[in-house]
């Protein structure tokens, strides 16, 4: 990594519980491509002032994670179609003080659905109702899935998300099962109060064909471990993070790394 200097371009991420995933991925590629750039993760205590700092300090790019994906909408100048379509933001690009919001989460989820050849006729339990859940629900809807049930304790948000895409809603998983389980909540996230908890009961995991957890830290969440142990197809949050981070990298720099460079960055990120 270059020594810090006045001409260095800064990109950041904002999250309630920052990880090193994005930091390692982006900085590895900056160094591999000889860019005078640096990436740093932050846990903001004042979101409006943090976004004002992006604008005022000329920070080129800003990744946005839970729980800020909807809160930043009022703080940007423009909404790209990828973010406007689902009212959820995970990427902000600063062009001379003009902040444009994007959503690369949707792209990541859509690619992983296709890559894993998940049958659109499958039943799906999607747990969560926040900004990431919106991107996930939209990706499943656009891939042709209709047998989707949103599981969310917050009735207002859960029903709103389900209604937006013509899906069902229920407050708890209970004894429900489905072909595909998707966790889009912080359950299982390192550092959280439920870091050691399963987001779906063991019986639901046993009955499923695909287990999908968008939580990226740790890469092997309790749900992913349970799915892997049960011999299910598993899709991890680390995979989501790599794809969406690559899309962000291209938006920030205008450069598309080679597949070999991306694979090396992904391996470096996993080795932390």
N, C-alpha and C positions, 0 to 999 in steps of 0.2 A: 504494500500500500504506500502511495506517495506520502512524503512528509506534509503535514498540514500547511497550507499556504493560502494567501489572500485570493488566489484565482480559483480555488477549489470549489466545485459545485456540490451543494448539499442536498440530499434527499432524506426524508425522515418517515417514521411510522408513528401512529398514535393508537394506543391500546390501553385498556384498563389493566391488562396483565401482559406486558411485552415479552416476546421471546426473542431468541437470537436467530430464528430461521431466516427472516427477511434480511437481517443485517449481514449474515454470512453469505447468503445467496447473491445479493446485490454487490457487496464489496468484492467477492471472489471474481465476479464478471467484470467489475470496473478494472481490477488489477490485470485480469487476463487480456483485456482489450486495450490496456494502456491509457485508461481514462483518468483524468485528474478530478475524480469524483469521490464522495464518501457518503455512507448511509448510516443513520443512527436511529435507534428506537427510543420512544419516549412514552411515559405514562402521564398525560396532562392532568393538572389539577384545575384548569380553567380552559375549557374547550374553545370558547370564542376568542380568547386572547392567544391561544395556541395557533388557531387558523389566521388570526391577524398577524402573527409572527411569520407564518408562511409567506403571506403577502408582503409584509414590510421588510423582511430580511432577504427576500429574493430566493427563498428555498424552492428548488425546481419541482420537486415531487413530494407528495405526502400520501402514504398508505393509511387507510382508516380501517380499524378493526372493531370488534365488539367492545363496548356497546354504543359506538358513536356513528354507525353507518347511516342512521336517519337524522340524527341531531345536526350533522354538518350541512344538511341540504340548505338550510336558511343562511348559511355562512359563505356560500360560494356564489360566483357570478353567473355561471352557465352550467347547464346539465346536458351532458351528452346523452344521446338516445338510449345507450346501454344502462344508464342510471335512471333517467326519467321514466323509462318503461316500468320500472319496479320500485321507484321511490326509495332507492338504497344506493349508497355510495361506498366504494372501498378504495378509490384512487382520486387524488386531486393533482392536476397539472397546472403549474404556474407559468403563464406566458406574460412576462413583463407586467406583473401585478394583476392580471386577469386569471381568476381561478376557475378551471373547468373540471367538473366532476364526472367520473366514469365508474363503471362497475365491471371488473374483470372476474369477480366470483362466478357470475352467470356463465361466462365462457369456460371456466375451469370445470364447473359441474357438468355442463353440456358435453364437454370433451370426454369426461370420465364415464358418463352414461353410455356414450357411443363406444368408447374404447373397451369397456367391459361387456358390451353386447347385452345389456339388460333388456329383457323383453318388455315392450310397452304394455303388454297385457297383464303384467304383474301387478299384484296389489302392493301398496306402499303405505307404511306408517312413517310420517314425517314429524318428528318431535321438535317443536320450536315455533316462534312466531315473530322473531325480530327481523332485522335487515338481511342477515345471511339466509334466514328461512325464506324470505321473499325471493331472493335470487335462486335458491334451490328449488322452490315450488315452481317458479317460472320455467326453469330448465327442464324439469320433469314434464310440465304441461306441454311445452314446445316440442318435446321428444315423443309426444303421443300418449302419455300416461293419463288415465282418467280415473283409475281406481285408487285414489290417493286420499288418505285421511290425515288431517293435521291434528296433532296432539299438543294441546297447549292449555295450561292451567288458567291463563288470562283469557277469559271467555270473549271479551271484546276484541282483543287482537287476534285470537285464534279464529273466531268466526269471520272476522274481516278478511284475513288471509285466505281462508278456505273459500269464502264467497267470491273473492277476486278471481280465482281460477276454477271455480265450479267443483271444488273438492268437499269432502266431508270434514266434520270437526268433532272431536271429543276432548274432554278435559284431562283424562288420565289414560295411560296405556291399559291398565287393568289386566285382563286376561286376553286381550286382543293379540292376534298374530297377523303376519303378512309375509309375502314373498320377499319384500325388500324393507329393511329397517334403515332409517336415516336419522341420525342425531344432529340437530342444529341448535343445541343448547350448550351452556358451559359445563354440563355434567361430564366429569372425567378430565377436565382441564387442570393441568398442573398449577398449584398455587391457590386453587379455589376451594370452597368449603365442601364440594362434592368430588374432589379429585380422585378418590378411590372408588367411586360409585359407578354402577352400571346404569346407563341411560335407558335400557330396556331389560325386562326380566329375562332370566336364563331360558325360560320356556319359550319366549318369543324368539330368542336367538336360535334355539334348537329348531324351531319351525321355519325359520327364514332360509332363503337361498343366498341373499346378498346382505351384507352388513356394511353400512357406510357411515363413517363418523367424520364430520368436518373439523373437529377439534384437532389442531395441528401440534399441540404441545401437551403431553408427549406424543410422539408419532405412534407409539403403541399404547393407546388408551385402554382402559378396562374393557370397553366394548369391542375394540379391534382385537384384543387378546382373546376375548371370549369367542368371537366369530372365527378367528384363526384356529383356536383349539377345537372348535366344532366342525372344522373342515369347510367352512363357508367361503364364498368369494368375498374378500374384504377390500374396501376402498378407504384409504386413510386421509386424514386432514393434511398430512404431509404432502400427499399427491396433489391435493387441491392447492396448497400453498405454493408449490413449485410452478404450477401452470399459471396461476393468477399473478405470481411474482414476475414471471417471464413477460406476461402481457404488460405489466407495469413498467418493467425495464425498457421495453420497446417504446412505450408512450413517453417515458422520461428522456431517453437518449436518442431515439430515432434509429437505433442500431438493433438488428436482429442477430443474436449470437448463433453460432453453428450448433447443431444437435450435440456434437461432441463437447462443446463448451458448456452447454446447458447440463449435460449428464455429469460433467466434472463438478459444476457448481452444486448440483443436487447431492452428489456424493460428499462433497465438502460440508454441506449443510447438515447432512445426516450424521457426520462424524463428530459433531460437537459433544 
